[in-house]
Amino acid sequence: MLPIGPLMIEHRLIEKMIQMMQGKAEIWRREERIDREFVDEAVDFLRVYADKCHHGKEEGILFRELGRKQLFGEHLRLMEELVEDHRQARKTVVKMVEAKEEYILGSKGMLPVILDCMEFMTDFYPRHIEKEDKHFFLPCMNYFTPEEKDLMLKEGWEYDKNLIHDLYREKINMWDAR
């Protein structure tokens, strides 16, 4: 398996969450309300699975290793664009969380902000995933030897194996610091 295989499999799960978010946002816009529990679950998914797990492997393994190669112009441009996409997704999640907190405190004017954030993500992720799956991942595998690909795949498995432990270690440290 190529090191991009697990990343592409993860894309399928992200697409399912994005479809659910799209359906919820359409209903909530009509009903002028949100389901706070689903927003919390969507935020958790986007932060932990899409960003820490998925983007973490892309940036921390694949992009890091590509950064050591002499990339052709288009590939370098795409990689920089993908990193910026990740930043934009993170900023949107933060904005959604802040708007939800204000909404809970009674600011009904935050409803459109929450919905706009959800709709941004439902527009953003399909295009982002297509960019990676169809235009970036496979061509970039040509920069690596079979041995380098195997090492990246193994590093990805190790990353996943340690992720839950790292997440809760961070949480405990944060709680302990309070």
ZIRASUL-V816375 format. One record per residue. RES is the residue in three letters. SS is DSSP state (@ for helix, = for strand, . for the rest). PHI is phi in whole degrees, -180 to 180 (* if undefined). Layout:
BEGIN
RES&SS&PHI / RES&SS&PHI
END
This chain:
BEGIN
MET&.&* / LEU&.&-78 / PRO&@&-65 / ILE&@&-83 / GLY&@&-56 / PRO&@&-61 / LEU&@&-65 / MET&@&-70 / ILE&@&-65 / GLU&@&-61 / HIS&@&-57 / ARG&@&-64 / LEU&@&-70 / ILE&@&-60 / GLU&@&-60 / LYS&@&-64 / MET&@&-64 / ILE&@&-63 / GLN&@&-62 / MET&@&-65 / MET&@&-62 / GLN&@&-64 / GLY&@&-62 / LYS&@&-63 / ALA&@&-61 / GLU&@&-64 / ILE&@&-66 / TRP&@&-64 / ARG&@&-65 / ARG&@&-68 / GLU&@&-87 / GLU&.&55 / ARG&.&-159 / ILE&.&-130 / ASP&.&-102 / ARG&@&-58 / GLU&@&-63 / PHE&@&-67 / VAL&@&-59 / ASP&@&-61 / GLU&@&-66 / ALA&@&-63 / VAL&@&-62 / ASP&@&-59 / PHE&@&-60 / LEU&@&-65 / ARG&@&-75 / VAL&@&-85 / TYR&@&-77 / ALA&@&-69 / ASP&@&-92 / LYS&@&-63 / CYS&@&-76 / HIS&@&-75 / HIS&@&-64 / GLY&@&-60 / LYS&@&-72 / GLU&@&-61 / GLU&@&-75 / GLY&@&-81 / ILE&@&-123 / LEU&@&-62 / PHE&@&-67 / ARG&@&-60 / GLU&@&-68 / LEU&@&-65 / GLY&.&-64 / ARG&.&-90 / LYS&.&-104 / GLN&.&-89 / LEU&.&-80 / PHE&.&-69 / GLY&@&-47 / GLU&@&-64 / HIS&@&-68 / LEU&@&-64 / ARG&@&-60 / LEU&@&-63 / MET&@&-63 / GLU&@&-62 / GLU&@&-65 / LEU&@&-66 / VAL&@&-62 / GLU&@&-65 / ASP&@&-57 / HIS&@&-61 / ARG&@&-61 / GLN&@&-64 / ALA&@&-63 / ARG&@&-60 / LYS&@&-62 / THR&@&-68 / VAL&@&-64 / VAL&@&-60 / LYS&@&-61 / MET&@&-65 / VAL&@&-63 / GLU&@&-61 / ALA&@&-65 / LYS&@&-65 / GLU&@&-62 / GLU&@&-67 / TYR&@&-61 / ILE&@&-61 / LEU&.&-79 / GLY&.&111 / SER&.&-84 / LYS&@&-65 / GLY&@&-66 / MET&@&-83 / LEU&@&-55 / PRO&@&-62 / VAL&@&-67 / ILE&@&-60 / LEU&@&-65 / ASP&@&-63 / CYS&@&-64 / MET&@&-63 / GLU&@&-69 / PHE&@&-59 / MET&@&-64 / THR&@&-72 / ASP&@&-87 / PHE&@&-66 / TYR&@&-63 / PRO&@&-59 / ARG&@&-68 / HIS&@&-64 / ILE&@&-64 / GLU&@&-62 / LYS&@&-59 / GLU&@&-71 / ASP&@&-65 / LYS&@&-101 / HIS&@&-125 / PHE&@&-122 / PHE&@&-56 / LEU&@&-63 / PRO&@&-60 / CYS&@&-72 / MET&@&-67 / ASN&.&-68 / TYR&.&-78 / PHE&.&-113 / THR&.&-78 / PRO&@&-56 / GLU&@&-66 / GLU&@&-64 / LYS&@&-62 / ASP&@&-62 / LEU&@&-63 / MET&@&-65 / LEU&@&-61 / LYS&@&-63 / GLU&@&-64 / GLY&@&-63 / TRP&@&-64 / GLU&@&-63 / TYR&@&-58 / ASP&@&-62 / LYS&@&-62 / ASN&@&-92 / LEU&@&-57 / ILE&@&-62 / HIS&@&-66 / ASP&@&-63 / LEU&@&-60 / TYR&@&-76 / ARG&@&-64 / GLU&@&-61 / LYS&@&-63 / ILE&@&-61 / ASN&@&-62 / MET&@&-66 / TRP&@&-65 / ASP&@&-66 / ALA&@&-73 / ARG&.&-74
END
